Amino acid sequence: MEPVNISICNQKGGIGKSTFTVLLASYLHYTLGHDVLVVDCDYPQYSIEDMRERDKELIECSPIFKKMFSDNLRMTKLAPYPLLTAKPEEAMQKVKEIIESGNEIDIVFFDL
């Protein structure tokens, strides 16, 4: 079955597109159990990738956050959803390659 594609976009910057994408993807993945893929097309800054990298650094340097992350993995039995960075014109082809390689994806979010 083909995944549902959802694009979050607006011409104005700084209105919360990336935040909304992360919140919606997180809710659908961690709470409802859907297999989601987030595609960060916010070239060149790639805001969501930057958020994820900051989260990783925080987890690595803080025993408290490391424990919280570990507890979350144990409770939900879900790894973090995959994140892909791509320029908008390359995004669909990269998503197609991921799906064709056997990954189960229910919903693809595009942060544009």
Backbone as a ProteinNet text record, in pm:
[ID]
protein_1_A
[PRIMARY]
MEPVNISICNQKGGIGKSTFTVLLASYLHYTLGHDVLVVDCDYPQYSIEDMRERDKELIECSPIFKKMFSDNLRMTKLAPYPLLTAKPEEAMQKVKEIIESGNEIDIVFFDL
[TERTIARY]
83.1	0	88	49.7	124.1	106	213.3	198.7	120.2	64.8	0.1	110.5	108	205.8	140.9	206.6	156.5	266.5	235	331.1	291.7	388.8	368.9	448.8	377.7	448.3	377.3	453.8	405.5	521.8	492.3	600.5	669.5	599.9	658.4	743.8	858.8	945.4	912.9	952.9	939.7	799.8	710.9	573.9	547.3	646.8	630.7	608.8	644.6	624.5	702.5	827.3	910.8	862.7	828.5	778.2	649.3	558.1	431.8	457.2	549.3	582.3	632.8	724.9	781.3	674.1	589.7	484.9	385.4	341.2	244.4	305.5	427.1	493.9	517.4	557.8	582.9	455.1	347.1	219.7	175.6	179.4	135	226.4	355.6	450.3	447.5	472.9	490.1	359	253.2	125.5	34.8	24.4	-65.7	3.3	137.6	211.6	227.2	204.7	222.2	371	405.7	542	549.3	623.6	633.5	776	786.4	913.4	899.6	996.2	996.6	1105.8	1066.4	1161.3	1179.1	1297.8	1330.3	1379	1291	1323.6	1352	1377.8	1398.1	1542.4	1575.2	1710.1	1734.4	1848.6	1970.4	1985.3	1892.6	1913.6	1874.2	1786.1	1743.7	1715.3	1610.4	1575	1550.6	1479.8	1447.6	1573.1	1658	1784.3	1866.1	1866.8	1938.9	1880.7	1746.6	1681.7	1723.3	1721.5	1755.7	1901.5	1990.7	2131.7	2148.9	2076.9	2082.7	2030.5	1922.3	1868.7	1971.6	2037.8	2139.7	2252.7	2298.8	2406.3	2363.1	2239	2187.2	2179.3	2133	2123.7	2262.8	2359.5	2495.6	2563.7	2533.8	2605.5	2528.3	2406.1	2326.2	2277.7	2321.8	2274.1	2122	2064.9	1919.5	1845.6	1886.9	1820.6	1849.9	1967.8	2000.9	1906.9	1880.8	1788.4	1646	1603.3	1469.2	1452.4	1554.1	1549.3	1542.3	1624.8	1625.6	1491.2	1436.3	1305.1	1197.9	1201.7	1104.2	1114.6	1236.4	1255.8	1198.2	1223.2	1175.4	1022	961.2	815.3	742.4	789.1	717.6	759.9	880.5	939.7	951.2	965	976.8	1104.9	1182.5	1299.6	1251.5	1335.4	1296.1	1261.7	1164	1125	1239.7	1249.9	1357.9	1340	1452.6	1456.5	1546.8	1496.8	1569.7	1581.9	1699	1714.2	1726.8	1658.1	1662.2	1617.9	1677	1625.4	1486.6	1395.8	1258.4	1250.6	1335.2	1327.5	1378.3	1447.9	1500.3	1420.5	1329.4	1263.3	1183.1	1099	1013.2	1094.3	1201.4	1284.3	1350.7	1398.6	1461.3	1360	1239.1	1134.3	1101.4	1090.2	1061.1	1168.3	1294.9	1404.1	1394.8	1358.1	1343.9	1231.7	1120	1005.8	1038.9	1103.2	1138.9	1242.8	1318.5	1418.7	1357	1222.6	1153.9	1109.4	1128.3	1084.5	933.7	869.7	726.1	704.2	634.6	604.9	455.4	388.7	246.4	224.9	305.3	287.2	423.2	431.1	552.2	518.9	595.9	580.3	691.3	652.4	748.8	746.1	858.4	870.8	935.7	856.1	903.5	925.8
-118.1	0	125	220.9	346.2	428.2	493.6	578	706.1	763.5	893.8	998.8	1092	1201.3	1327.4	1389.8	1513.8	1618	1730.3	1839.8	1952.8	2001.4	2116.7	2229.5	2329.5	2435	2569.2	2673.6	2811.4	2895	3000.6	3084.7	3164.2	3190.4	3269.5	3179.2	3226.6	3152.4	3183.9	3095.4	3120.2	3109.4	3036.9	3025.9	2892.6	2805.5	2679.9	2556.5	2561.5	2444.6	2323.4	2343.9	2232.3	2180.6	2269.7	2228.8	2149.1	2197.8	2127	1989.4	1981.4	1853.6	1753.8	1796.7	1708	1664.5	1757.6	1722.6	1622.5	1647.8	1558.9	1421	1419	1291	1213.6	1283.5	1218.2	1160	1234.3	1184.2	1058.5	1065.8	952	830.9	854.7	743.8	686.3	770.4	721.4	690.6	762.9	742.2	645.6	662.8	578.4	461.7	461	347	340.4	450.1	451	457.4	395.4	405.2	531.6	629.2	756.1	779.6	859.3	908.1	1058.6	1130.4	1275.8	1314.9	1393.8	1441.2	1590.8	1628.5	1768.3	1828.6	1903.7	1968	2116.7	2154.7	2295	2335.9	2324.5	2354.5	2504.5	2554	2482.3	2460.2	2513.4	2503.3	2369.1	2293	2162.5	2168.7	2239.4	2267.4	2142	2044.5	1924.8	1841.8	1831.2	1759.2	1827.8	1960	2036.4	2009.3	2004.3	1971.8	1833.4	1737.3	1599.5	1591.3	1662.3	1661.7	1723.1	1831.2	1892.2	1793.8	1722	1622.1	1512.8	1464.3	1359.8	1408.2	1530.2	1586.1	1597.7	1640.7	1654.1	1518.3	1417	1282.3	1229.7	1254.7	1205.2	1271.8	1398.3	1468.9	1474.4	1424.5	1433.6	1295.4	1249	1119.3	1116.6	1228.7	1235	1214	1287.8	1272.8	1137.1	1084.8	951	846.9	858.6	766.1	785.5	908.6	934.7	874.1	889.4	833.3	680.9	621.5	476	425.7	495.3	457	464.6	568.6	584.7	469.7	433.1	320.4	191.5	170.7	49.1	48	161.9	167.7	156.4	229.1	231.3	118.4	65.7	-34	20.1	153	218.9	300.9	275.8	359.2	492.7	593.8	720.7	699.5	775.5	763.7	812.1	758.1	799.2	942.7	1007	1144.1	1147.5	1204.6	1214.9	1362.4	1404.8	1541.1	1533.1	1625	1625.9	1762.9	1803.2	1922.1	1887.7	1983.8	1953.5	1876.7	1912	1846.4	1702.1	1661.9	1525.4	1438.6	1499.6	1431.5	1309.2	1321.1	1208.3	1088	1111.5	1000.4	929.7	1006.1	945.1	865.4	917.8	845.9	715.8	723.2	604.1	496.8	537.3	442.4	377	453.8	399.6	296.5	327.1	234.5	109.1	125.9	11	-79.3	-26.9	-110.3	-193.5	-187.3	-274.7	-210.4	-81.3	-13.7	7.5	-27.8	-6.8	137.6	213.9	353	375.2	424.4	456.3	600.4	690.7	833.7	898.2	980.9	1058.3	1205.3	1270	1414.2	1487.4	1588.6	1674.6	1811.4	1851.3	1985.6	2071.9	2161.8	2242.2	2387.3
0	0	0	-79	-88	39.9	85.7	204.7	173.7	276.9	266.3	271.7	178.3	176.3	230.2	328.4	387	377.6	313.9	301.7	394.9	469.6	556.5	492	441.8	369.4	383.3	365.1	362.8	312.3	242.6	190.1	299.6	408.6	516.8	604.2	639.5	729.7	874.6	963.5	1105.6	1162.7	1095.1	1146.5	1215.9	1224	1297	1213.1	1084.2	997.2	1048.3	1080.8	1126.6	1261.3	1351.6	1482.6	1467.7	1384.1	1362	1300.4	1205.2	1141.2	1244.4	1329.3	1431.8	1531.1	1575.1	1670.9	1611.8	1489.9	1426.6	1398.9	1345.8	1319.2	1448.6	1553.2	1682.5	1740	1734.2	1785.7	1709	1577.2	1496.6	1514.1	1533.7	1548.3	1689.8	1790.7	1927.4	1998.7	1966.2	2035.1	1959.7	1828.2	1750.4	1680.9	1680.9	1628.2	1477.7	1407.6	1262.4	1226.2	1114.7	1062.2	977.8	1028.7	957.9	910.3	808.2	756.6	746.5	800.4	789	690.6	591.3	490.9	512.4	553.4	577.6	446.8	382.6	255.2	275.6	398	433.4	401	273.1	223.7	229.4	271.1	309.3	459.6	542.2	686.3	746.8	683.3	734	884.6	918.5	1057.9	1141	1085.4	1163.5	1188.3	1088.4	1109.5	1218.5	1217.5	1318.7	1457.8	1468.6	1596.9	1644.7	1553.1	1589.5	1636.7	1570.5	1611.5	1750.4	1778.1	1912.3	2017.1	1984.9	2077.5	2105	2000.8	2017.7	2108.5	2086.5	2169.3	2314.6	2336.7	2472.5	2541	2468.4	2525.1	2560.8	2474.7	2498.1	2618.2	2642.4	2749.2	2880.6	2884.9	3007.2	3050.3	3166.2	3215.2	3236.1	3273.4	3295.4	3163.7	3058.8	2930.2	2867.2	2891.1	2840.3	2901.9	3031.9	3098.7	3046.2	3028.3	2976.8	2837.1	2752.8	2617.4	2624.1	2708.9	2724.4	2777.2	2875.8	2930.1	2822.3	2739.5	2631.8	2531	2494.2	2402.1	2460.4	2589.5	2654.5	2663.9	2696.2	2711.5	2578.1	2477.8	2349.6	2257.2	2278.2	2189.1	2045.6	2036.2	1906	1899.9	1797.7	1772.5	1716.1	1721.9	1659.6	1511.8	1465.3	1324.8	1235.9	1115.8	1027.5	978.2	958.6	908.5	786.8	680.4	554.4	519.2	476.1	424.3	273.3	207	60.8	11.4	-98.7	-165.5	-217.9	-223.9	-267.4	-399.3	-494	-625	-623.7	-515.9	-505.3	-408.1	-333.9	-222	-264.2	-364.4	-402.9	-449.4	-522.1	-568.3	-450.5	-353	-235.4	-153.3	-139.7	-67.1	-140.7	-272.2	-352.6	-331.2	-326.9	-305.5	-167.8	-67.9	68.1	72.3	10.5	9.7	-69.9	-185.1	-269.3	-204.4	-108.1	-40.3	72	84.3	177.9	307.5	323.1	445.4	443.8	554.1	569.5	615.5	535.3	567.8	548.4	653.9	644.4	599.8	654.7	631.7	607.6	503.1	475.3	496.5	582.5	604.4	530.3	456.9	386.7	452.2	510.1	566.8	459.5	400.6	287.4	327.2
[MASK]
++++++++++++++++++++++++++++++++++++++++++++++++++++++++++++++++++++++++++++++++++++++++++++++++++++++++++++++++

